[in-house]
């Protein structure tokens, strides 16, 4: 629960504290844990430490995957996709930031016009926990 508070409580810093900007790719592997919201979907691929993010709505807004590690819950990170819904899936390779044998928590968020993640109207996905490889 503390990790949820960290991801939501530090959301204003998203415009400043960004771990990676996503690039267009084909999509996460089958069976990857995902956070699915009305506006965005985020998934985690443990082998390779890849965060996947997809914009689900053609509304001109960006999306981000807010994530943190169990070993560093007060240090939220972000994988932001501003490519738009037509681009499909995008990913951020985070191998240098995600250690082995840890736990990651993440959720999909829509980024508002002011650059901060939104959490209203059901656009955000639920918080998901997964083991790192």
N, C-alpha and C positions, 0 to 999 in steps of 0.2 A: 504494500500500500504506500510505503514511503516513496518508492520509485515512481509511482503514479503522480504523487504530489510534486516530486522533483521535475518530472517531464512537463506537467501542466503549470507549475509555479514559476518555472524559468522560461516559459515559452516566449516571453517578450525579448529575451536575449537571442532568439533564433536568427534574427537578421545580422547579429554580430558574431555569434558563436556557431559557425557552420563548419562541419567536418568535411563535407564534400558536396560537389555539384554533380548531379547525375548525368550520364550520357545514355543515349538511346540504344537499346538492346532487345533481344527476343523475349525474355521473360524468365521468371524463377523456375527451378526444377519442380517437377511434380512432387507433392508431399511436403513442400517447404511450409513452415508455420507462417501464417499471414494475419494481419490486422486489416479487416475489411470494413470500410465506412462508406457512406453514400457518396462522398466526394473524392475519396482516395483509398488506395490499397497499398500496404507495405508488407514485404515478406523478408525473411532472413534465410540465407543459405549458409549453413555452418561450415561446410567444407569450401574454403576459399574466402570466407568472411565477407560476403556480399550482401548489402542491403538493396532491396528492390523496391521501387516506388512507381505507382501508376496513378495518373490523373483520371478519375472516373467520369468527370462532368465537363462538358465544353462550356466554361463560364468565364474564361480569361484569368482565372486564379491559378496560382501555382500550388504544389503539394509538397509536403515534407514528411520524412519518417523521423520522428523524435525517438532517440534511443539512449540507453545508459547501461552500464555494466553493474552487476552485483558488487564487484570489487571497488567501484567508483560511482556510487549512486548520486553523488552531488556534482557530477560532471556530465551534464547532458550533452549529447551530440546530435547532429542533424544530417540527413541526406536529402537535399532539396532538388526537386524536379520542376523547372520552369519551362519545359519544352511543350507543354500543352497536351490535351487529351488525344489529339490526333497522332502524337508520337508513340503512343502505347507505353510499354514498359521502359524504364530507365534504371540504371544501377549505379551504386557507389562501391568501389572496392575498398574495404576497410581492414585489410590484413595487417597493416602496420599499427592499427588502433585497437584491435580486438584480440586479447590474449587467449591462449588455449585454456581449457578447463575452467571456464567462468560461466556466468549466466548473463544473457542479454534480455532486456525488456524493451519493447518498442511499440509504437502505434503510428497509424497513418493520420496525418492532419492536413487540412486545407489551409493555405496561406492567404490571409486577407490582403486587401489592397495596401495596407500599411506595412506589409512585410512580416507580420506576426501570425503564428498559427491560430486558427479559430478552433473553438471547441463546442460550438452550438449547432443547433438544428440537425443533429445526427450526422454531420459531415465527417466527424472523426471516427476512426475505428477503435475497437477495444484494445486495452493494453495486453500484450502477448509476451510470454516468457519462454525462452528457449536456451538450451545449453550450447555453448560454443564448442568448436572441435579442438 
